Amino acid sequence: MSDDGTPFDVSQLRDVAMAHAKLAFDELCTEHRMHLSREVERMQRAFTARRRIIDRVGLGAVRSHRLHALAEEENAWNDQLAGNREPMPEFNLLLALQVKGGANG
């Protein structure tokens, strides 16, 4: 409660806190996108290398089976990646304190 006995305006506290947190959140989003970009490049190179190896070794039926399994693995990885593309922020008020000065200082 404030000095006049009215309760705190929690929505105002939330707005102020979110304004302060926006810069940090934006920086984290940028880092997240860069990390995902590096991960996509790394995995694309890995899938390409595995595909080339499969194409070189084994009988036709075996190669076909392995390529099919690799395609399924790549699709599963892409589906998982799609779910991780956009961060989902969660912002909860855990504690709100009002600090008042004492009579002596």
Phi and psi in radians as a Rosetta constraint file:
Dihedral C 1 N 2 CA 2 C 2 CIRCULARHARMONIC -1.491 0.35
Dihedral N 2 CA 2 C 2 N 3 CIRCULARHARMONIC -3.110 0.35
Dihedral C 2 N 3 CA 3 C 3 CIRCULARHARMONIC -1.027 0.35
Dihedral N 3 CA 3 C 3 N 4 CIRCULARHARMONIC -0.601 0.35
Dihedral C 3 N 4 CA 4 C 4 CIRCULARHARMONIC -1.531 0.35
Dihedral N 4 CA 4 C 4 N 5 CIRCULARHARMONIC 0.100 0.35
Dihedral C 4 N 5 CA 5 C 5 CIRCULARHARMONIC 1.583 0.35
Dihedral N 5 CA 5 C 5 N 6 CIRCULARHARMONIC -0.042 0.35
Dihedral C 5 N 6 CA 6 C 6 CIRCULARHARMONIC -1.436 0.35
Dihedral N 6 CA 6 C 6 N 7 CIRCULARHARMONIC 2.591 0.35
Dihedral C 6 N 7 CA 7 C 7 CIRCULARHARMONIC -1.220 0.35
Dihedral N 7 CA 7 C 7 N 8 CIRCULARHARMONIC 2.747 0.35
Dihedral C 7 N 8 CA 8 C 8 CIRCULARHARMONIC -1.065 0.35
Dihedral N 8 CA 8 C 8 N 9 CIRCULARHARMONIC 2.615 0.35
Dihedral C 8 N 9 CA 9 C 9 CIRCULARHARMONIC -1.578 0.35
Dihedral N 9 CA 9 C 9 N 10 CIRCULARHARMONIC 1.688 0.35
Dihedral C 9 N 10 CA 10 C 10 CIRCULARHARMONIC -1.102 0.35
Dihedral N 10 CA 10 C 10 N 11 CIRCULARHARMONIC -0.613 0.35
Dihedral C 10 N 11 CA 11 C 11 CIRCULARHARMONIC -1.146 0.35
Dihedral N 11 CA 11 C 11 N 12 CIRCULARHARMONIC -0.600 0.35
Dihedral C 11 N 12 CA 12 C 12 CIRCULARHARMONIC -1.200 0.35
Dihedral N 12 CA 12 C 12 N 13 CIRCULARHARMONIC -0.712 0.35
Dihedral C 12 N 13 CA 13 C 13 CIRCULARHARMONIC -1.060 0.35
Dihedral N 13 CA 13 C 13 N 14 CIRCULARHARMONIC -0.737 0.35
Dihedral C 13 N 14 CA 14 C 14 CIRCULARHARMONIC -1.100 0.35
Dihedral N 14 CA 14 C 14 N 15 CIRCULARHARMONIC -0.768 0.35
Dihedral C 14 N 15 CA 15 C 15 CIRCULARHARMONIC -1.073 0.35
Dihedral N 15 CA 15 C 15 N 16 CIRCULARHARMONIC -0.748 0.35
Dihedral C 15 N 16 CA 16 C 16 CIRCULARHARMONIC -1.144 0.35
Dihedral N 16 CA 16 C 16 N 17 CIRCULARHARMONIC -0.776 0.35
Dihedral C 16 N 17 CA 17 C 17 CIRCULARHARMONIC -1.117 0.35
Dihedral N 17 CA 17 C 17 N 18 CIRCULARHARMONIC -0.707 0.35
Dihedral C 17 N 18 CA 18 C 18 CIRCULARHARMONIC -1.170 0.35
Dihedral N 18 CA 18 C 18 N 19 CIRCULARHARMONIC -0.638 0.35
Dihedral C 18 N 19 CA 19 C 19 CIRCULARHARMONIC -1.088 0.35
Dihedral N 19 CA 19 C 19 N 20 CIRCULARHARMONIC -0.705 0.35
Dihedral C 19 N 20 CA 20 C 20 CIRCULARHARMONIC -1.238 0.35
Dihedral N 20 CA 20 C 20 N 21 CIRCULARHARMONIC -0.566 0.35
Dihedral C 20 N 21 CA 21 C 21 CIRCULARHARMONIC -1.464 0.35
Dihedral N 21 CA 21 C 21 N 22 CIRCULARHARMONIC -0.263 0.35
Dihedral C 21 N 22 CA 22 C 22 CIRCULARHARMONIC -1.047 0.35
Dihedral N 22 CA 22 C 22 N 23 CIRCULARHARMONIC -0.760 0.35
Dihedral C 22 N 23 CA 23 C 23 CIRCULARHARMONIC -1.068 0.35
Dihedral N 23 CA 23 C 23 N 24 CIRCULARHARMONIC -0.816 0.35
Dihedral C 23 N 24 CA 24 C 24 CIRCULARHARMONIC -1.104 0.35
Dihedral N 24 CA 24 C 24 N 25 CIRCULARHARMONIC -0.718 0.35
Dihedral C 24 N 25 CA 25 C 25 CIRCULARHARMONIC -1.106 0.35
Dihedral N 25 CA 25 C 25 N 26 CIRCULARHARMONIC -0.760 0.35
Dihedral C 25 N 26 CA 26 C 26 CIRCULARHARMONIC -1.073 0.35
Dihedral N 26 CA 26 C 26 N 27 CIRCULARHARMONIC -0.698 0.35
Dihedral C 26 N 27 CA 27 C 27 CIRCULARHARMONIC -1.120 0.35
Dihedral N 27 CA 27 C 27 N 28 CIRCULARHARMONIC -0.742 0.35
Dihedral C 27 N 28 CA 28 C 28 CIRCULARHARMONIC -1.124 0.35
Dihedral N 28 CA 28 C 28 N 29 CIRCULARHARMONIC -0.662 0.35
Dihedral C 28 N 29 CA 29 C 29 CIRCULARHARMONIC -1.106 0.35
Dihedral N 29 CA 29 C 29 N 30 CIRCULARHARMONIC -0.731 0.35
Dihedral C 29 N 30 CA 30 C 30 CIRCULARHARMONIC -1.093 0.35
Dihedral N 30 CA 30 C 30 N 31 CIRCULARHARMONIC -0.789 0.35
Dihedral C 30 N 31 CA 31 C 31 CIRCULARHARMONIC -1.076 0.35
Dihedral N 31 CA 31 C 31 N 32 CIRCULARHARMONIC -0.714 0.35
Dihedral C 31 N 32 CA 32 C 32 CIRCULARHARMONIC -1.088 0.35
Dihedral N 32 CA 32 C 32 N 33 CIRCULARHARMONIC -0.781 0.35
Dihedral C 32 N 33 CA 33 C 33 CIRCULARHARMONIC -1.127 0.35
Dihedral N 33 CA 33 C 33 N 34 CIRCULARHARMONIC -0.698 0.35
Dihedral C 33 N 34 CA 34 C 34 CIRCULARHARMONIC -1.135 0.35
Dihedral N 34 CA 34 C 34 N 35 CIRCULARHARMONIC -0.723 0.35
Dihedral C 34 N 35 CA 35 C 35 CIRCULARHARMONIC -1.077 0.35
Dihedral N 35 CA 35 C 35 N 36 CIRCULARHARMONIC -0.789 0.35
Dihedral C 35 N 36 CA 36 C 36 CIRCULARHARMONIC -1.095 0.35
Dihedral N 36 CA 36 C 36 N 37 CIRCULARHARMONIC -0.678 0.35
Dihedral C 36 N 37 CA 37 C 37 CIRCULARHARMONIC -1.092 0.35
Dihedral N 37 CA 37 C 37 N 38 CIRCULARHARMONIC -0.776 0.35
Dihedral C 37 N 38 CA 38 C 38 CIRCULARHARMONIC -1.129 0.35
Dihedral N 38 CA 38 C 38 N 39 CIRCULARHARMONIC -0.683 0.35
Dihedral C 38 N 39 CA 39 C 39 CIRCULARHARMONIC -1.140 0.35
Dihedral N 39 CA 39 C 39 N 40 CIRCULARHARMONIC -0.718 0.35
Dihedral C 39 N 40 CA 40 C 40 CIRCULARHARMONIC -1.099 0.35
Dihedral N 40 CA 40 C 40 N 41 CIRCULARHARMONIC -0.805 0.35
Dihedral C 40 N 41 CA 41 C 41 CIRCULARHARMONIC -1.057 0.35
Dihedral N 41 CA 41 C 41 N 42 CIRCULARHARMONIC -0.766 0.35
Dihedral C 41 N 42 CA 42 C 42 CIRCULARHARMONIC -1.098 0.35
Dihedral N 42 CA 42 C 42 N 43 CIRCULARHARMONIC -0.794 0.35
Dihedral C 42 N 43 CA 43 C 43 CIRCULARHARMONIC -1.243 0.35
Dihedral N 43 CA 43 C 43 N 44 CIRCULARHARMONIC -0.601 0.35
Dihedral C 43 N 44 CA 44 C 44 CIRCULARHARMONIC -1.109 0.35
Dihedral N 44 CA 44 C 44 N 45 CIRCULARHARMONIC -0.725 0.35
Dihedral C 44 N 45 CA 45 C 45 CIRCULARHARMONIC -1.102 0.35
Dihedral N 45 CA 45 C 45 N 46 CIRCULARHARMONIC -0.709 0.35
Dihedral C 45 N 46 CA 46 C 46 CIRCULARHARMONIC -1.128 0.35
Dihedral N 46 CA 46 C 46 N 47 CIRCULARHARMONIC -0.803 0.35
Dihedral C 46 N 47 CA 47 C 47 CIRCULARHARMONIC -1.131 0.35
Dihedral N 47 CA 47 C 47 N 48 CIRCULARHARMONIC -0.675 0.35
Dihedral C 47 N 48 CA 48 C 48 CIRCULARHARMONIC -1.117 0.35
Dihedral N 48 CA 48 C 48 N 49 CIRCULARHARMONIC -0.763 0.35
Dihedral C 48 N 49 CA 49 C 49 CIRCULARHARMONIC -1.112 0.35
Dihedral N 49 CA 49 C 49 N 50 CIRCULARHARMONIC -0.755 0.35
Dihedral C 49 N 50 CA 50 C 50 CIRCULARHARMONIC -1.122 0.35
Dihedral N 50 CA 50 C 50 N 51 CIRCULARHARMONIC -0.680 0.35
Dihedral C 50 N 51 CA 51 C 51 CIRCULARHARMONIC -1.093 0.35
Dihedral N 51 CA 51 C 51 N 52 CIRCULARHARMONIC -0.742 0.35
Dihedral C 51 N 52 CA 52 C 52 CIRCULARHARMONIC -1.103 0.35
Dihedral N 52 CA 52 C 52 N 53 CIRCULARHARMONIC -0.720 0.35
Dihedral C 52 N 53 CA 53 C 53 CIRCULARHARMONIC -1.127 0.35
Dihedral N 53 CA 53 C 53 N 54 CIRCULARHARMONIC -0.767 0.35
Dihedral C 53 N 54 CA 54 C 54 CIRCULARHARMONIC -1.083 0.35
Dihedral N 54 CA 54 C 54 N 55 CIRCULARHARMONIC -0.673 0.35
Dihedral C 54 N 55 CA 55 C 55 CIRCULARHARMONIC -1.134 0.35
Dihedral N 55 CA 55 C 55 N 56 CIRCULARHARMONIC -0.390 0.35
Dihedral C 55 N 56 CA 56 C 56 CIRCULARHARMONIC -1.580 0.35
Dihedral N 56 CA 56 C 56 N 57 CIRCULARHARMONIC -0.407 0.35
Dihedral C 56 N 57 CA 57 C 57 CIRCULARHARMONIC -2.120 0.35
Dihedral N 57 CA 57 C 57 N 58 CIRCULARHARMONIC 2.433 0.35
Dihedral C 57 N 58 CA 58 C 58 CIRCULARHARMONIC 1.710 0.35
Dihedral N 58 CA 58 C 58 N 59 CIRCULARHARMONIC 2.964 0.35
Dihedral C 58 N 59 CA 59 C 59 CIRCULARHARMONIC -1.271 0.35
Dihedral N 59 CA 59 C 59 N 60 CIRCULARHARMONIC 2.823 0.35
Dihedral C 59 N 60 CA 60 C 60 CIRCULARHARMONIC -0.969 0.35
Dihedral N 60 CA 60 C 60 N 61 CIRCULARHARMONIC -0.783 0.35
Dihedral C 60 N 61 CA 61 C 61 CIRCULARHARMONIC -1.142 0.35
Dihedral N 61 CA 61 C 61 N 62 CIRCULARHARMONIC -0.672 0.35
Dihedral C 61 N 62 CA 62 C 62 CIRCULARHARMONIC -1.181 0.35
Dihedral N 62 CA 62 C 62 N 63 CIRCULARHARMONIC -0.767 0.35
Dihedral C 62 N 63 CA 63 C 63 CIRCULARHARMONIC -1.055 0.35
Dihedral N 63 CA 63 C 63 N 64 CIRCULARHARMONIC -0.773 0.35
Dihedral C 63 N 64 CA 64 C 64 CIRCULARHARMONIC -1.060 0.35
Dihedral N 64 CA 64 C 64 N 65 CIRCULARHARMONIC -0.779 0.35
Dihedral C 64 N 65 CA 65 C 65 CIRCULARHARMONIC -1.082 0.35
Dihedral N 65 CA 65 C 65 N 66 CIRCULARHARMONIC -0.807 0.35
Dihedral C 65 N 66 CA 66 C 66 CIRCULARHARMONIC -1.150 0.35
Dihedral N 66 CA 66 C 66 N 67 CIRCULARHARMONIC -0.687 0.35
Dihedral C 66 N 67 CA 67 C 67 CIRCULARHARMONIC -1.132 0.35
Dihedral N 67 CA 67 C 67 N 68 CIRCULARHARMONIC -0.667 0.35
Dihedral C 67 N 68 CA 68 C 68 CIRCULARHARMONIC -1.118 0.35
Dihedral N 68 CA 68 C 68 N 69 CIRCULARHARMONIC -0.779 0.35
Dihedral C 68 N 69 CA 69 C 69 CIRCULARHARMONIC -1.104 0.35
Dihedral N 69 CA 69 C 69 N 70 CIRCULARHARMONIC -0.705 0.35
Dihedral C 69 N 70 CA 70 C 70 CIRCULARHARMONIC -1.124 0.35
Dihedral N 70 CA 70 C 70 N 71 CIRCULARHARMONIC -0.720 0.35
Dihedral C 70 N 71 CA 71 C 71 CIRCULARHARMONIC -1.085 0.35
Dihedral N 71 CA 71 C 71 N 72 CIRCULARHARMONIC -0.711 0.35
Dihedral C 71 N 72 CA 72 C 72 CIRCULARHARMONIC -1.116 0.35
Dihedral N 72 CA 72 C 72 N 73 CIRCULARHARMONIC -0.727 0.35
Dihedral C 72 N 73 CA 73 C 73 CIRCULARHARMONIC -1.109 0.35
Dihedral N 73 CA 73 C 73 N 74 CIRCULARHARMONIC -0.733 0.35
Dihedral C 73 N 74 CA 74 C 74 CIRCULARHARMONIC -1.146 0.35
Dihedral N 74 CA 74 C 74 N 75 CIRCULARHARMONIC -0.703 0.35
Dihedral C 74 N 75 CA 75 C 75 CIRCULARHARMONIC -1.110 0.35
Dihedral N 75 CA 75 C 75 N 76 CIRCULARHARMONIC -0.728 0.35
Dihedral C 75 N 76 CA 76 C 76 CIRCULARHARMONIC -1.100 0.35
Dihedral N 76 CA 76 C 76 N 77 CIRCULARHARMONIC -0.721 0.35
Dihedral C 76 N 77 CA 77 C 77 CIRCULARHARMONIC -1.120 0.35
Dihedral N 77 CA 77 C 77 N 78 CIRCULARHARMONIC -0.739 0.35
Dihedral C 77 N 78 CA 78 C 78 CIRCULARHARMONIC -1.114 0.35
Dihedral N 78 CA 78 C 78 N 79 CIRCULARHARMONIC -0.670 0.35
Dihedral C 78 N 79 CA 79 C 79 CIRCULARHARMONIC -1.120 0.35
Dihedral N 79 CA 79 C 79 N 80 CIRCULARHARMONIC -0.750 0.35
Dihedral C 79 N 80 CA 80 C 80 CIRCULARHARMONIC -1.121 0.35
Dihedral N 80 CA 80 C 80 N 81 CIRCULARHARMONIC -0.725 0.35
Dihedral C 80 N 81 CA 81 C 81 CIRCULARHARMONIC -1.100 0.35
Dihedral N 81 CA 81 C 81 N 82 CIRCULARHARMONIC -0.681 0.35
Dihedral C 81 N 82 CA 82 C 82 CIRCULARHARMONIC -1.051 0.35
Dihedral N 82 CA 82 C 82 N 83 CIRCULARHARMONIC -0.602 0.35
Dihedral C 82 N 83 CA 83 C 83 CIRCULARHARMONIC -1.277 0.35
Dihedral N 83 CA 83 C 83 N 84 CIRCULARHARMONIC -0.335 0.35
Dihedral C 83 N 84 CA 84 C 84 CIRCULARHARMONIC -1.770 0.35
Dihedral N 84 CA 84 C 84 N 85 CIRCULARHARMONIC 0.050 0.35
Dihedral C 84 N 85 CA 85 C 85 CIRCULARHARMONIC -1.105 0.35
Dihedral N 85 CA 85 C 85 N 86 CIRCULARHARMONIC -0.903 0.35
Dihedral C 85 N 86 CA 86 C 86 CIRCULARHARMONIC -1.830 0.35
Dihedral N 86 CA 86 C 86 N 87 CIRCULARHARMONIC 2.210 0.35
Dihedral C 86 N 87 CA 87 C 87 CIRCULARHARMONIC -1.194 0.35
Dihedral N 87 CA 87 C 87 N 88 CIRCULARHARMONIC 2.565 0.35
Dihedral C 87 N 88 CA 88 C 88 CIRCULARHARMONIC -1.994 0.35
Dihedral N 88 CA 88 C 88 N 89 CIRCULARHARMONIC 1.700 0.35
Dihedral C 88 N 89 CA 89 C 89 CIRCULARHARMONIC -1.209 0.35
Dihedral N 89 CA 89 C 89 N 90 CIRCULARHARMONIC 2.572 0.35
Dihedral C 89 N 90 CA 90 C 90 CIRCULARHARMONIC -2.295 0.35
Dihedral N 90 CA 90 C 90 N 91 CIRCULARHARMONIC 2.167 0.35
Dihedral C 90 N 91 CA 91 C 91 CIRCULARHARMONIC -2.241 0.35
Dihedral N 91 CA 91 C 91 N 92 CIRCULARHARMONIC 1.948 0.35
Dihedral C 91 N 92 CA 92 C 92 CIRCULARHARMONIC -2.183 0.35
Dihedral N 92 CA 92 C 92 N 93 CIRCULARHARMONIC 2.357 0.35
Dihedral C 92 N 93 CA 93 C 93 CIRCULARHARMONIC -1.319 0.35
Dihedral N 93 CA 93 C 93 N 94 CIRCULARHARMONIC 2.066 0.35
Dihedral C 93 N 94 CA 94 C 94 CIRCULARHARMONIC -1.695 0.35
Dihedral N 94 CA 94 C 94 N 95 CIRCULARHARMONIC -0.615 0.35
Dihedral C 94 N 95 CA 95 C 95 CIRCULARHARMONIC -2.754 0.35
Dihedral N 95 CA 95 C 95 N 96 CIRCULARHARMONIC 2.367 0.35
Dihedral C 95 N 96 CA 96 C 96 CIRCULARHARMONIC -2.223 0.35
Dihedral N 96 CA 96 C 96 N 97 CIRCULARHARMONIC 2.192 0.35
Dihedral C 96 N 97 CA 97 C 97 CIRCULARHARMONIC -2.134 0.35
Dihedral N 97 CA 97 C 97 N 98 CIRCULARHARMONIC 2.542 0.35
Dihedral C 97 N 98 CA 98 C 98 CIRCULARHARMONIC -2.048 0.35
Dihedral N 98 CA 98 C 98 N 99 CIRCULARHARMONIC 2.141 0.35
Dihedral C 98 N 99 CA 99 C 99 CIRCULARHARMONIC -1.794 0.35
Dihedral N 99 CA 99 C 99 N 100 CIRCULARHARMONIC 2.184 0.35
Dihedral C 99 N 100 CA 100 C 100 CIRCULARHARMONIC -1.997 0.35
Dihedral N 100 CA 100 C 100 N 101 CIRCULARHARMONIC 2.532 0.35
Dihedral C 100 N 101 CA 101 C 101 CIRCULARHARMONIC -1.319 0.35
Dihedral N 101 CA 101 C 101 N 102 CIRCULARHARMONIC 2.583 0.35
Dihedral C 101 N 102 CA 102 C 102 CIRCULARHARMONIC -1.378 0.35
Dihedral N 102 CA 102 C 102 N 103 CIRCULARHARMONIC 3.008 0.35
Dihedral C 102 N 103 CA 103 C 103 CIRCULARHARMONIC -1.152 0.35
Dihedral N 103 CA 103 C 103 N 104 CIRCULARHARMONIC -0.491 0.35
Dihedral C 103 N 104 CA 104 C 104 CIRCULARHARMONIC -1.691 0.35
Dihedral N 104 CA 104 C 104 N 105 CIRCULARHARMONIC 0.158 0.35
